[in-house]
């Protein structure tokens, strides 16, 4: 007998589109014989056109569209499956057994494809800060990018004799086309990962904001456009600016499905709390009345002393005693206050002032301020951090600047707050310096949330003469992982007791070639040595964990799922998520191993083809599994796979 094999390639984008279309228009599907001699489900375009009525067009003389040379290839690349995998890197990971966070090294286009089955419709928020199109070559040199001659032919830059007749093609044509193609394919796949109520935030400068908006209108739907936020990235303009000073960038916001959004309080987040301390003010003392709110402590004591949150220090001159989340004694506090004692008294009387979970101070916005505040579209996000703040944050962890441009924690943290969710997945597939991970861990420490992050970064090499290379970091991924380690430790220390259960770990994975040898060769390409190797098609450098995670990707199991290993008769049994998947890759497995696997009440069972000595043993064990799990034939065939 033959068990069904797990596929070695990622999801086929065309098949995913077919499945989505079938859900809404099953009547336009039929069956036809394919070139492989097998019957396939196909779309009858005549029926589909009837369903669409007059709302279909094949070739109109004029129609509104946004296109560029290479768009067709970008669309094709988004749908094309790949034969690659993610290999675990335990030695680079932190808290491997317990963490829910992921850090993945590799080209994000490939990673997004690899994540599709396990994370489709599972990501609540995506934040990306992609490379801005500054005129320099960006490192994502996709295979489908066109040669100069192909580009010129597609864009009409040459005549019938091959003579170029349009000037400045690099700046006016391909300069934008390559960037648009790079973004189009990645955003197309990213949309499939967003949950129905998910949101994507994309940072961008002036260079491509117009083209990016058109791409997003096509991929996400113009009706799902939420806002273009304006972020003030500098306190002061650069004196070296040639024309106008660039002090602002944008954050483009789209929903997966606008009607599914439960809440997206962008307006409230920017001003929902305010500082009462300013670094430039002189130090002074204030008296706090009884009853000030304390976040993170229900009953307990904040010992007298100084507490520093980022660059702001607050010193409590006596113990702060807390009952039911509020202070029970008057206390004196020293800091660089930006408001007078009278104003502070007003905040306390209105129950606006509070002590933060990190022992700092903030105040809520009053109802009066909420009523008079302008829309966020009329304001810059001027209190969401800036480039100077992001540099200080990075330098608080490292001895030197390794990046020219790093986003501040406050910017990404506030965007995460917008989605009003404390236990969802946040994805960043241009993760750079790993600010997103830092922001997620910090926010979890502040409000007790359980958000998880997935970070993806191409291991772009650092420059030979850079500060990063001098410090021993060969690529950007090494810096990103180290930042998460250092930031996690710092956040947990600052959180104190509240941070005891904080997840500051991450599992590291790396894109690699398939776990399996290519056995599709012509007969004359084989020799005896090759035949011996292909008796088992698993590559010699792959271990059980490689095979297990490859299978999880193929079967749609999250990479963060908890797992444990049992040993029976010297053979390892891997149990994922308390039986969601149970696997054994040992050779010549017997009844004892099968019984141990079935004791975990598995939903799915996985073996190597070489786990069975012959077909007779395979049939016997198959029947034993059915008996132990009370499965019928169909259940067993649907729940057992081999690789």
C-alpha positions as CSV (number, residue, x, y, z in Angstrom):
1,X,0.0,0.0,0.0
2,X,1.0,3.6,-0.4
3,X,0.6,6.4,2.1
4,X,0.2,9.9,0.7
5,X,3.4,11.9,0.7
6,X,3.8,15.4,2.0
7,X,4.6,17.9,-0.7
8,X,8.2,19.2,-1.0
9,X,7.2,22.6,-2.4
10,X,5.4,25.6,-1.0
11,X,1.8,26.4,-1.7
12,X,0.9,27.0,-5.3
13,X,-0.5,30.5,-5.6
14,X,-2.7,29.6,-8.5
15,X,-4.2,26.7,-6.5
16,X,-4.9,29.2,-3.6
17,X,-6.6,31.6,-6.0
18,X,-8.7,28.7,-7.4
19,X,-9.8,27.7,-3.9
20,X,-10.8,31.2,-3.1
21,X,-12.8,31.5,-6.3
22,X,-14.4,28.1,-5.8
23,X,-15.8,29.3,-2.4
24,X,-17.7,32.2,-4.0
25,X,-18.4,30.8,-7.5
26,X,-18.4,27.0,-7.5
27,X,-20.7,26.9,-10.6
28,X,-17.9,28.1,-12.9
29,X,-15.8,25.1,-12.1
30,X,-15.6,21.9,-14.2
31,X,-13.2,19.1,-14.9
32,X,-10.9,18.6,-17.9
33,X,-8.0,16.3,-18.9
34,X,-4.6,17.9,-18.4
35,X,-1.4,17.5,-20.3
36,X,-0.3,15.0,-17.7
37,X,-3.2,12.7,-18.6
38,X,-5.0,13.3,-15.3
39,X,-8.4,15.0,-14.7
40,X,-8.1,18.4,-13.1
41,X,-10.5,20.9,-11.7
42,X,-10.6,24.0,-14.1
43,X,-12.5,27.2,-14.6
44,X,-15.0,27.5,-17.3
45,X,-14.5,31.1,-18.4
46,X,-17.8,31.2,-20.4
47,X,-19.7,30.5,-17.2
48,X,-17.6,32.9,-15.2
49,X,-18.2,35.6,-17.7
50,X,-22.0,34.9,-17.5
51,X,-21.7,35.3,-13.7
52,X,-19.9,38.6,-14.1
53,X,-22.4,39.9,-16.7
54,X,-21.2,43.2,-18.1
55,X,-18.5,43.6,-15.4
56,X,-15.8,41.8,-17.4
57,X,-13.4,43.1,-20.0
58,X,-10.8,41.4,-22.2
59,X,-9.3,44.2,-24.3
60,X,-10.6,47.7,-24.0
61,X,-9.1,50.5,-25.9
62,X,-8.9,52.5,-22.7
63,X,-9.1,51.5,-19.1
64,X,-7.7,52.7,-15.8
65,X,-4.8,50.6,-14.7
66,X,-1.4,50.9,-13.0
67,X,1.3,48.9,-14.8
68,X,5.0,48.8,-15.4
69,X,7.5,46.5,-17.3
70,X,7.9,43.4,-15.1
71,X,4.5,43.5,-13.4
72,X,3.4,40.3,-15.1
73,X,6.6,38.5,-13.9
74,X,6.0,39.8,-10.4
75,X,2.5,38.4,-10.4
76,X,3.8,35.1,-11.7
77,X,6.6,35.0,-9.1
78,X,4.1,35.6,-6.3
79,X,2.1,32.5,-7.3
80,X,5.1,30.2,-8.2
81,X,5.9,27.5,-5.6
82,X,9.4,26.9,-4.5
83,X,11.3,23.8,-3.4
84,X,12.9,25.1,-0.2
85,X,12.6,24.8,3.5
86,X,13.3,26.4,6.9
87,X,15.9,24.8,9.0
88,X,16.0,25.3,12.8
89,X,19.1,27.0,14.3
90,X,18.8,26.1,18.0
91,X,22.2,27.4,18.9
92,X,21.2,31.0,18.0
93,X,17.8,30.8,19.7
94,X,16.7,31.9,23.1
95,X,14.2,29.8,25.3
96,X,13.7,27.4,22.4
97,X,11.3,25.1,24.3
98,X,8.9,27.8,25.5
99,X,9.0,30.8,23.2
100,X,6.3,31.7,20.8
101,X,8.4,34.2,18.8
102,X,10.3,33.5,15.5
103,X,13.3,35.0,13.8
104,X,13.8,33.8,10.2
105,X,16.9,34.5,8.1
106,X,16.4,34.5,4.3
107,X,14.9,36.3,1.3
108,X,11.5,37.4,2.6
109,X,9.8,36.5,-0.7
110,X,10.8,32.8,-0.1
111,X,10.0,33.0,3.6
112,X,6.5,34.4,3.0
113,X,5.8,31.5,0.6
114,X,7.1,29.0,3.2
115,X,4.9,30.5,5.9
116,X,1.7,30.4,3.8
117,X,0.3,27.1,4.9
118,X,1.1,27.5,8.6
119,X,0.1,31.1,9.0
120,X,-2.6,31.9,6.4
121,X,-5.2,34.2,7.9
122,X,-3.3,34.1,11.3
123,X,-1.4,37.4,11.4
124,X,-3.2,40.3,13.1
125,X,-0.7,43.0,12.1
126,X,2.1,43.5,9.6
127,X,4.6,46.3,9.9
128,X,7.3,46.8,7.3
129,X,9.9,49.4,6.7
130,X,11.0,48.3,3.2
131,X,14.1,49.8,1.4
132,X,13.3,53.2,0.1
133,X,14.0,53.8,-3.6
134,X,16.9,56.2,-3.3
135,X,18.6,55.4,-6.5
136,X,21.0,52.9,-5.0
137,X,20.6,49.2,-5.8
138,X,18.6,47.4,-3.2
139,X,19.6,43.9,-2.2
140,X,16.5,42.1,-3.2
141,X,17.6,41.1,-6.7
142,X,14.7,38.8,-7.6
143,X,15.1,36.2,-10.3
144,X,12.3,37.6,-12.4
145,X,13.8,41.1,-12.8
146,X,14.4,41.8,-16.5
147,X,17.6,42.4,-18.3
148,X,18.2,45.8,-19.7
149,X,17.3,44.6,-23.2
150,X,14.1,42.9,-22.1
151,X,13.1,46.0,-20.1
152,X,13.7,48.3,-23.0
153,X,11.7,46.1,-25.3
154,X,8.8,45.8,-22.9
155,X,8.7,49.5,-22.1
156,X,9.1,50.8,-25.7
157,X,12.5,52.4,-25.1
158,X,13.9,51.1,-28.3
159,X,12.8,51.2,-31.9
160,X,12.5,48.3,-34.4
161,X,16.3,48.4,-35.0
162,X,17.0,48.2,-31.3
163,X,18.1,51.9,-31.0
164,X,17.3,53.5,-27.7
165,X,15.3,56.7,-28.2
166,X,13.9,57.6,-24.7
167,X,16.3,59.4,-22.4
168,X,16.8,58.9,-18.7
169,X,15.3,55.4,-18.7
170,X,17.1,54.4,-15.5
171,X,15.6,57.2,-13.5
172,X,12.2,57.4,-15.2
173,X,11.5,53.7,-15.9
174,X,13.4,50.8,-14.5
175,X,14.4,52.9,-11.5
176,X,10.7,52.6,-10.4
177,X,9.8,49.3,-12.1
178,X,12.3,47.1,-10.3
179,X,11.2,48.5,-6.9
180,X,7.5,48.1,-7.8
181,X,8.0,44.5,-8.9
182,X,9.9,43.7,-5.7
183,X,7.1,45.1,-3.5
184,X,4.2,43.7,-5.6
185,X,5.1,40.0,-5.2
186,X,5.8,40.3,-1.5
187,X,2.7,42.3,-0.6
188,X,0.6,39.8,-2.7
189,X,1.7,36.9,-0.5
190,X,1.6,39.0,2.7
191,X,-2.1,39.7,2.3
192,X,-2.9,36.0,2.5
193,X,-1.2,35.8,5.9
194,X,-3.4,38.6,7.4
195,X,-6.4,37.6,9.4
196,X,-9.8,38.9,8.2
197,X,-9.5,41.7,10.7
198,X,-5.8,42.2,10.1
199,X,-4.0,45.5,9.3
200,X,-0.8,46.3,7.5
201,X,1.4,49.4,8.2
202,X,4.1,50.3,5.7
203,X,6.7,53.1,6.3
204,X,7.7,55.0,3.3
205,X,9.2,58.3,2.3
206,X,8.4,60.6,-0.7
207,X,10.2,58.5,-3.3
208,X,7.6,55.8,-3.8
209,X,4.6,56.7,-1.7
210,X,2.4,57.3,-4.8
211,X,3.4,54.0,-6.5
212,X,3.1,52.1,-3.2
213,X,-0.5,53.4,-2.7
214,X,-1.4,52.3,-6.2
215,X,0.1,48.8,-5.6
216,X,-1.8,48.5,-2.3
217,X,-5.0,49.7,-3.9
218,X,-4.7,46.8,-6.3
219,X,-3.6,44.1,-3.8
220,X,-5.7,45.1,-0.8
221,X,-8.5,46.9,-2.6
222,X,-9.1,50.6,-2.6
223,X,-12.1,50.2,-0.3
224,X,-9.7,48.8,2.4
225,X,-7.5,51.9,2.4
226,X,-7.5,53.3,6.0
227,X,-5.1,56.2,6.2
228,X,-1.8,57.7,5.3
229,X,-0.2,58.7,8.6
230,X,2.4,61.4,8.7
231,X,5.3,60.8,11.1
232,X,7.7,63.5,12.1
233,X,11.1,61.8,12.0
234,X,13.2,64.8,13.0
235,X,13.0,67.6,15.6
236,X,15.0,70.0,13.4
237,X,15.6,70.1,9.7
238,X,19.0,69.3,8.3
239,X,21.2,72.3,7.5
240,X,22.6,70.3,4.5
241,X,19.2,70.0,2.8
242,X,19.6,71.1,-0.8
243,X,16.1,72.4,-1.3
244,X,13.3,71.7,1.2
245,X,14.1,70.0,4.6
246,X,12.7,66.5,4.8
247,X,11.3,66.2,8.3
248,X,8.4,63.8,7.6
249,X,7.8,60.3,6.5
250,X,4.6,58.4,5.9
251,X,2.9,55.2,7.3
252,X,0.5,53.8,4.8
253,X,-2.4,51.8,6.4
254,X,-4.6,49.1,4.8
255,X,-7.0,46.6,6.2
256,X,-7.5,43.1,5.0
257,X,-11.2,43.5,5.1
258,X,-12.5,46.9,6.2
259,X,-15.9,45.6,7.5
260,X,-14.1,43.0,9.7
261,X,-12.1,45.6,11.6
262,X,-13.2,45.4,15.3
263,X,-11.3,48.5,16.3
264,X,-8.5,50.6,14.9
265,X,-8.1,53.5,17.2
266,X,-5.3,55.3,15.3
267,X,-6.5,58.8,16.4
268,X,-6.7,57.9,20.0
269,X,-3.3,56.3,20.2
270,X,-1.2,59.2,19.3
271,X,-2.5,61.3,22.1
272,X,-4.1,58.8,24.5
273,X,-1.4,59.5,27.1
274,X,0.9,62.4,27.7
275,X,4.2,63.0,29.4
276,X,4.5,65.0,32.6
277,X,8.3,65.0,32.5
278,X,10.6,66.7,30.0
279,X,14.3,66.0,29.7
280,X,15.2,69.6,29.1
281,X,13.5,70.9,32.3
282,X,15.3,71.5,35.6
283,X,14.8,68.9,38.4
284,X,12.1,69.7,40.9
285,X,9.9,68.1,43.6
286,X,6.2,67.4,43.6
287,X,3.8,66.0,46.1
288,X,1.4,63.2,45.1
289,X,-1.9,62.9,46.9
290,X,-3.4,59.6,48.2
291,X,-5.1,57.5,45.5
292,X,-2.8,57.9,42.4
293,X,-3.2,54.9,40.1
294,X,-0.3,52.4,39.8
295,X,-0.1,50.1,36.8
296,X,1.4,46.6,37.3
297,X,0.9,46.4,41.1
298,X,-2.4,45.6,42.8
299,X,-1.0,45.3,46.4
300,X,2.6,45.9,47.3
301,X,5.4,48.5,47.6
302,X,7.6,50.4,45.2
303,X,10.8,50.9,47.3
304,X,12.1,54.4,47.6
305,X,14.7,55.2,45.0
306,X,15.3,56.4,41.4
307,X,13.9,54.6,38.4
308,X,14.9,55.3,34.8
309,X,12.6,54.6,31.9
310,X,14.6,55.2,28.7
311,X,16.1,58.7,29.4
312,X,13.6,59.8,32.0
313,X,14.4,59.3,35.7
314,X,11.8,59.5,38.5
315,X,12.9,59.4,42.1
316,X,10.4,58.4,44.9
317,X,11.7,59.9,48.1
318,X,9.7,57.5,50.2
319,X,8.3,54.0,49.7
320,X,5.2,54.0,47.5
321,X,2.6,51.8,49.2
322,X,-0.1,50.3,47.0
323,X,-3.5,48.8,47.8
324,X,-6.1,47.8,45.2
325,X,-3.9,49.5,42.5
326,X,-3.7,52.9,44.2
327,X,-1.3,54.7,46.5
328,X,-2.4,54.9,50.2
329,X,0.0,57.5,51.4
330,X,1.1,61.0,50.3
331,X,4.5,60.8,48.7
332,X,7.2,63.3,47.5
333,X,8.6,62.7,44.0
334,X,11.7,64.3,42.3
335,X,12.0,64.5,38.6
336,X,12.3,67.0,35.6
337,X,8.6,67.9,35.7
338,X,7.1,69.8,32.8
339,X,4.0,70.8,34.8
340,X,3.4,72.8,38.0
341,X,2.1,71.4,41.3
342,X,-1.3,73.0,40.6
343,X,-1.6,71.4,37.2
344,X,-0.5,68.1,38.7
345,X,-3.1,68.4,41.4
346,X,-5.7,69.0,38.7
347,X,-4.6,65.7,36.9
348,X,-4.8,63.8,40.2
349,X,-8.3,65.2,41.0
350,X,-9.5,64.1,37.6
351,X,-7.8,60.7,38.0
352,X,-5.6,61.3,35.0
353,X,-2.1,60.8,36.5
354,X,-0.7,57.3,36.9
355,X,2.5,55.5,37.8
356,X,3.5,53.2,34.9
357,X,4.5,49.6,35.2
358,X,8.1,50.7,34.8
359,X,7.8,53.1,37.7
360,X,7.7,56.1,35.4
361,X,4.9,58.7,35.2
362,X,2.3,59.5,32.5
363,X,-1.2,61.0,32.4
364,X,-4.3,60.2,30.4
365,X,-5.8,62.7,28.0
366,X,-8.9,64.5,29.5
367,X,-12.3,64.3,27.9
368,X,-12.0,68.0,27.1
369,X,-8.8,67.5,25.2
370,X,-10.4,64.5,23.4
371,X,-13.3,66.7,22.3
372,X,-11.2,69.5,20.9
373,X,-8.5,67.4,19.3
374,X,-8.1,67.5,15.5
375,X,-8.2,64.4,13.4
376,X,-4.9,62.6,13.2
377,X,-4.8,63.3,9.5
378,X,-4.4,67.0,10.3
379,X,-1.5,66.3,12.7
380,X,2.0,64.9,12.5
381,X,2.8,62.0,14.7
382,X,5.1,64.2,16.6
383,X,5.1,62.4,19.9
384,X,5.8,58.9,18.5
385,X,9.6,59.1,18.7
386,X,12.0,60.3,16.1
387,X,15.4,59.5,14.6
388,X,17.3,60.9,17.5
389,X,15.4,58.8,19.9
390,X,15.8,55.7,17.9
391,X,19.6,56.3,17.8
392,X,19.6,56.7,21.6
393,X,17.6,53.5,22.0
394,X,20.1,51.5,19.8
395,X,23.1,53.0,21.6
396,X,21.7,52.0,24.9
397,X,22.2,48.4,23.8
398,X,25.3,48.7,21.5
399,X,28.5,50.7,21.7
400,X,28.2,52.2,18.2
401,X,25.6,52.9,15.5
402,X,25.4,50.0,13.0
403,X,22.5,51.4,11.0
404,X,22.0,54.8,9.4
405,X,18.2,54.7,9.8
406,X,16.4,52.9,12.7
407,X,12.7,53.3,13.6
408,X,12.0,54.3,17.2
409,X,10.3,51.9,19.6
410,X,7.6,54.4,20.3
411,X,6.5,54.6,16.6
412,X,6.0,50.8,16.2
413,X,4.7,50.4,19.7
414,X,1.9,52.9,19.1
415,X,1.0,51.2,15.8
416,X,0.8,47.9,17.7
417,X,-1.6,49.6,20.2
418,X,-3.8,50.7,17.3
419,X,-4.9,47.1,16.7
420,X,-6.3,46.7,20.2
421,X,-5.1,43.2,20.7
422,X,-2.8,41.7,23.3
423,X,-2.4,38.1,22.1
424,X,-2.0,38.2,18.3
425,X,0.9,37.7,15.9
426,X,2.9,40.8,14.6
427,X,4.9,40.2,11.4
428,X,7.8,42.3,10.1
429,X,9.4,40.9,7.0
430,X,11.9,43.8,6.5
431,X,13.0,43.6,10.1
432,X,16.4,45.3,9.9
433,X,17.6,46.2,13.4
434,X,14.7,44.3,15.0
435,X,12.9,47.3,16.5
436,X,9.6,45.5,16.0
437,X,10.6,42.7,18.4
438,X,11.9,45.3,20.9
439,X,8.6,47.2,20.7
440,X,6.4,44.1,21.1
441,X,8.4,42.8,24.2
442,X,8.3,46.3,25.8
443,X,4.5,46.6,25.2
444,X,3.9,43.2,26.6
445,X,5.8,44.2,29.7
446,X,3.8,47.3,30.1
447,X,0.3,45.9,29.7
448,X,0.7,42.2,30.4
449,X,0.0,41.3,26.8
450,X,1.0,38.1,25.1
451,X,1.7,39.3,21.5
452,X,4.0,37.2,19.4
453,X,6.4,38.4,16.8
454,X,7.7,36.9,13.5
455,X,10.7,38.7,12.1
456,X,12.2,38.1,8.7
457,X,15.5,39.5,7.4
458,X,17.8,38.8,4.5
459,X,21.3,38.1,5.9
460,X,22.8,41.1,4.0
461,X,26.5,41.4,4.7
462,X,27.8,44.4,6.6
463,X,30.4,46.6,4.9
464,X,34.0,45.6,5.5
465,X,35.0,48.9,7.0
466,X,31.7,49.4,9.0
467,X,31.4,49.7,12.8
468,X,29.3,46.6,12.7
469,X,31.9,44.5,10.9
470,X,34.6,45.8,13.3
471,X,32.4,44.6,16.2
472,X,32.3,41.1,14.7
473,X,28.8,41.2,13.0
474,X,29.1,39.8,9.5
475,X,25.5,40.4,8.5
476,X,22.4,42.2,9.5
477,X,20.8,39.1,11.0
478,X,23.5,38.8,13.6
479,X,22.9,42.3,14.7
480,X,19.1,41.8,14.8
481,X,19.3,38.6,16.9
482,X,21.7,40.2,19.3
483,X,19.5,43.2,19.7
484,X,16.5,41.0,20.7
485,X,18.7,39.2,23.2
486,X,19.9,42.4,24.8
487,X,16.6,44.2,24.6
488,X,14.7,41.3,26.0
489,X,17.0,41.1,29.0
490,X,16.7,44.8,29.6
491,X,12.9,44.9,29.3
492,X,12.5,42.0,31.6
493,X,14.8,43.5,34.2
494,X,13.0,46.9,34.1
495,X,9.6,45.1,34.4
496,X,10.5,43.5,37.7
497,X,8.0,41.1,39.1
498,X,5.5,41.8,36.3
499,X,8.1,40.6,33.8
500,X,8.6,37.1,35.4
501,X,6.6,35.3,32.7
502,X,7.5,37.7,29.8
503,X,8.4,35.9,26.6
504,X,11.7,37.4,25.5
505,X,12.9,34.3,23.6
506,X,12.8,33.4,19.9
507,X,13.3,30.4,17.7
508,X,15.7,31.0,14.8
509,X,15.2,29.5,11.4
510,X,17.2,29.8,8.2
511,X,16.0,29.3,4.5
512,X,17.8,26.4,2.9
513,X,17.4,24.0,0.0
514,X,14.9,21.2,0.2
515,X,15.5,18.4,2.7
516,X,15.3,15.9,-0.1
517,X,17.5,14.9,-3.0
518,X,16.3,15.5,-6.5
519,X,15.5,12.0,-7.7
520,X,13.9,13.1,-11.0
521,X,16.7,12.0,-13.3
522,X,16.9,10.2,-16.5
523,X,18.0,6.5,-16.3
524,X,21.4,7.2,-17.9
525,X,22.2,9.7,-15.1
526,X,22.2,7.0,-12.4
527,X,25.1,4.9,-11.3
528,X,25.2,2.4,-8.4
529,X,26.5,4.9,-5.9
530,X,23.6,7.3,-6.8
531,X,21.1,4.5,-6.5
532,X,22.3,3.6,-3.0
533,X,21.9,7.3,-1.9
534,X,18.4,7.5,-3.4
535,X,17.2,4.5,-1.6
536,X,16.4,7.1,1.1
537,X,15.8,10.5,-0.6
538,X,16.6,12.6,2.6
539,X,19.8,14.6,2.3
540,X,22.7,13.3,4.4
541,X,23.2,16.6,6.3
542,X,19.6,16.8,7.5
543,X,18.4,15.6,11.0
544,X,15.1,14.8,12.6
545,X,14.4,18.5,13.5
546,X,15.0,19.5,9.9
547,X,12.5,16.9,8.7
548,X,10.0,17.7,11.5
549,X,9.9,21.5,10.8
550,X,9.8,20.9,7.0
551,X,6.7,18.6,7.6
552,X,5.1,21.3,9.8
553,X,5.4,23.8,7.0
554,X,4.0,21.4,4.5
555,X,1.1,20.4,6.8
556,X,0.3,23.9,8.1
557,X,1.5,23.5,11.7
558,X,2.8,26.7,13.4
559,X,6.6,26.8,13.8
560,X,6.2,28.0,17.4
561,X,4.2,25.0,18.5
562,X,5.5,23.3,21.7
563,X,7.2,20.0,21.2
564,X,8.8,17.2,23.2
565,X,10.7,14.0,22.3
566,X,10.1,10.5,23.7
567,X,12.4,7.5,23.2
568,X,11.0,4.0,22.8
569,X,13.2,1.1,21.9
570,X,16.0,3.5,21.1
571,X,13.8,5.3,18.5
572,X,12.8,9.0,18.9
573,X,9.2,10.0,18.8
574,X,8.5,13.7,18.3
575,X,5.2,15.1,19.7
576,X,4.1,18.5,18.5
577,X,1.5,20.5,20.4
578,X,0.3,17.6,22.5
579,X,-0.5,15.4,19.6
580,X,-1.4,17.8,16.8
581,X,1.4,16.0,15.0
582,X,3.3,12.9,16.1
583,X,6.3,11.8,14.0
584,X,8.9,9.1,14.0
585,X,11.7,9.1,11.4
586,X,13.6,6.0,12.6
587,X,14.0,2.9,10.5
588,X,12.2,-0.4,11.1
589,X,9.7,0.9,13.6
590,X,7.7,-1.8,15.4
591,X,4.5,-2.2,17.4
592,X,5.9,-0.7,20.6
593,X,6.8,2.5,18.8
594,X,3.3,2.7,17.1
595,X,1.6,2.1,20.4
596,X,3.6,4.8,22.1
597,X,2.8,7.2,19.2
598,X,-0.9,6.4,19.5
599,X,-0.9,7.0,23.2
600,X,-0.5,10.7,22.4
601,X,-4.0,10.7,20.7
602,X,-2.5,12.2,17.5
603,X,-4.4,14.1,15.0
604,X,-1.7,13.4,12.4
605,X,1.0,10.8,12.1
606,X,4.2,11.2,10.1
607,X,6.9,8.7,9.1
608,X,9.8,8.3,6.6
609,X,9.1,5.9,3.8
610,X,12.2,4.0,5.0
611,X,10.6,3.5,8.4
612,X,8.9,0.4,7.0
613,X,10.9,-2.7,6.1
614,X,8.4,-3.7,3.4
615,X,4.8,-3.3,2.3
616,X,3.7,-6.2,4.5
617,X,5.0,-4.4,7.6
618,X,3.4,-1.1,6.4
619,X,0.0,-2.8,6.0
620,X,0.3,-4.4,9.5
621,X,1.2,-1.2,11.2
622,X,-1.5,0.7,9.3
623,X,-4.1,-1.7,10.6
624,X,-2.7,-1.5,14.1
625,X,-3.0,2.3,14.0
626,X,-6.6,2.1,12.9
627,X,-7.3,-0.3,15.8
628,X,-5.5,1.8,18.5
629,X,-7.1,5.1,17.4
630,X,-10.4,3.8,16.3
631,X,-10.0,5.3,12.9
632,X,-11.8,4.0,9.8
633,X,-9.9,3.6,6.5
634,X,-10.7,7.1,5.3
635,X,-9.6,8.7,8.5
636,X,-6.3,6.8,8.6
637,X,-5.4,7.6,5.0
638,X,-6.2,11.3,5.5
639,X,-4.2,11.5,8.8
640,X,-1.0,9.5,7.9
641,X,1.7,10.9,5.7
642,X,5.2,9.8,4.7
643,X,8.3,11.7,3.5
